[in-house]
Amino acid sequence: MVLWSLRLKVAARGGSPSRVLRSMLEAKIKTMSLTPNDKLQFILGRRSIRVYAPGEVSEMAITQLLQAAMAAPSAVARDPWRFVVIRKKETLSAIAAALPNGGMLATAPLGIVVCGDLDAAHDRQLSYLLQDCSAAIENLLLCAHGLGLGACWLGVHPREDRIRKLREILQLPASVIPIAGIAIGHPGEEKEPRTRFNREYVHWEKW
Ligand SMILES: Cc1cc2nc3c(=O)[nH]c(=O)nc-3n(C[C@H](O)[C@H](O)[C@H](O)COP(=O)(O)O)c2cc1C
């Protein structure tokens, strides 16, 4: 849409299309860069979206989601996160049935199960693995929001029954622990940006 209107503007200007288009695109990109306030609004705009409109999630979007996830901080950069990308309806429904609060996964076009490989984690510590995977999950959720998609974190770890069922469904190797599912699709509901900021949770200098 933006490109199309730029093309029309170039034609209207009667200039050399490639040069004019390039300079207009550069100007557009400059104005699109977010101010600090916009960046905060962007973060506050990420909400759990549990209703999905029809439509697949493109391969390009899936790649971007995974790139964002794997840009997260991880202890000693060990990157113990592993991802199972699921688009088959049958598998999405099986996982939805295994997660008491994850029924909406059956209605989503895409699920990503974020796992951690204990053998790859710093000092083989579960705590590092969980922190690393959680950082990756939040990055992925923010990326989904940035792409105009809707997503929701579905709790798996530390519920033993959920872990066991996901291990079975996804045929995970012994050292790989499923941490969370993420349901992703085109948003079928709208939510206001918000923070749950609470002054009482903040201590300055000392508790
Ligand atoms: C560890 C964890 C587990 C969660 N599990 C579920 C879940 O199983 N089902 C669900 O609908 N939402 C789940 N959520 C999403 C929370 O319910 C949601 O983030 C919270 O209500 C705040 O709303 P917001 O994400 O819109 O800001 C989970 C979130 C976290 C961090």
The ligand as a Tripos MOL2 file, in Angstrom:
@<TRIPOS>MOLECULE
LIG
   31    33     1     0     0
SMALL
NO_CHARGES

@<TRIPOS>ATOM
      1 C1          4.2730  -18.5040   32.3390 C.3       1 LIG1
      2 C2          3.0000  -18.0550   31.6560 C.ar      1 LIG1
      3 C3          2.0110  -18.9670   31.3990 C.ar      1 LIG1
      4 C4          0.8390  -18.5810   30.7650 C.ar      1 LIG1
      5 N1         -0.0830  -19.5280   30.4450 N.ar      1 LIG1
      6 C5         -1.2190  -19.1810   29.8040 C.ar      1 LIG1
      7 C6         -2.1460  -20.1850   29.4030 C.ar      1 LIG1
      8 O1         -1.9270  -21.3790   29.5880 O.2       1 LIG1
      9 N2         -3.2700  -19.7800   28.7580 N.ar      1 LIG1
     10 C7         -3.5310  -18.4600   28.4970 C.ar      1 LIG1
     11 O2         -4.5730  -18.1750   27.9130 O.2       1 LIG1
     12 N3         -2.6450  -17.4750   28.8520 N.ar      1 LIG1
     13 C8         -1.5030  -17.8110   29.5000 C.ar      1 LIG1
     14 N4         -0.5710  -16.8490   29.8130 N.ar      1 LIG1
     15 C9         -0.8320  -15.4460   29.4690 C.3       1 LIG1
     16 C10        -1.2750  -14.6370   30.6970 C.3       1 LIG1
     17 O3         -2.5590  -15.0390   31.1010 O.3       1 LIG1
     18 C11        -1.2520  -13.1480   30.3170 C.3       1 LIG1
     19 O4          0.0440  -12.7890   29.9250 O.3       1 LIG1
     20 C12        -1.6890  -12.2500   31.4780 C.3       1 LIG1
     21 O5         -3.0550  -12.4540   31.7580 O.3       1 LIG1
     22 C13        -1.4670  -10.7680   31.1640 C.3       1 LIG1
     23 O6         -2.1930  -10.3620   30.0210 O.3       1 LIG1
     24 P1         -1.4530   -9.7450   28.7150 P.3       1 LIG1
     25 O7         -0.5160  -10.7960   28.1810 O.co2     1 LIG1
     26 O8         -2.5590   -9.4250   27.7620 O.co2     1 LIG1
     27 O9         -0.7010   -8.5350   29.1560 O.co2     1 LIG1
     28 C14         0.6180  -17.2230   30.4380 C.ar      1 LIG1
     29 C15         1.6320  -16.2940   30.7040 C.ar      1 LIG1
     30 C16         2.8190  -16.7120   31.2840 C.ar      1 LIG1
     31 C17         3.9260  -15.7040   31.5100 C.3       1 LIG1
@<TRIPOS>BOND
     1     1     2 1
     2     2     3 ar
     3     2    30 ar
     4     3     4 ar
     5     4     5 ar
     6     4    28 ar
     7     5     6 ar
     8     6     7 ar
     9     6    13 1
    10     7     8 2
    11     7     9 ar
    12     9    10 ar
    13    10    11 2
    14    10    12 ar
    15    12    13 ar
    16    13    14 ar
    17    14    15 1
    18    14    28 ar
    19    15    16 1
    20    16    17 1
    21    16    18 1
    22    18    19 1
    23    18    20 1
    24    20    21 1
    25    20    22 1
    26    22    23 1
    27    23    24 1
    28    24    25 2
    29    24    26 1
    30    24    27 1
    31    28    29 ar
    32    29    30 ar
    33    30    31 1
@<TRIPOS>SUBSTRUCTURE
     1 LIG1         1 GROUP 0 **** ****
